[in-house]
Amino acid sequence: MKINANTKIIGKNVILVPYRAEHVPKYHQWMQSEELQHLTASEPLTLEEEYSMQQSWLHDANKCTFIIIKKQEFKRSGNEIGSMVGDTNLFLQEPEDSQSAEIEIMIAEEKARGKKYGWEATLLMLCYGCEVLGIKKFQAKIGLDNVKSISMFSKMGFNKVSESNIFQEVTMERIVDNGWKSWLLEQTQGSEQVKDCYLSLSQ
């Protein structure tokens, strides 16, 4: 999505940056994992296909993605690629329901799991969806065996609306209302959106 192509979001422990070509090799390496393929319901791609997918994310008006950077690691090393821990995505629904979006979150690095990076990154993405993209309803589709993600979205105020034994997934939704939006802003207090940032996080 071009609207976020030069935007970074700085949180307390994570930084969200747009998915760029230089991120592709590490992302491709992540997605060779059968565990991550299962958790994200994804098929493995070739490196060339992954580069094409990155361009699709950049130009498709209905797809928004950010790479999750571990903030302290980046501050320590200055290495953005080495500080990558996952990604978060929004798929905007169209054409009949353009104010609705499906959200996804992935913490790919095993050592980064269980440390609330996914929690913070998801909150930042939800805020971005509300504030910048005007999303009024969020949906999350989660594998039935992904108990941690189901619990996380429940704590964020999402409610289960359906369950599919065929696809082995649960669908959770959250309508954006003033009270929930205020809660989101409170949870992400101190975060910062920086626009027109090109390549380097230090800009």
Secondary structure, DSSP 4 states (H G I P E B T S, - for coil): -GGGTT-EEE-SSEEEEE--GGGHHHHHHHTT-HHHHHHTT-----HHHHHHHHHHHHH-TTEEEEEEEEHHHHHHH--TGGGEEEEEEEEE--STTTTEEEEEEEE--GGGTTSSHHHHHHHHHHHHHHHTT---EEEEEEETT-HHHHHHHHHTT-EEEEEETTTTEEEEEEE--HHHHHHHHHHTTT-EEE-S--S-TT-
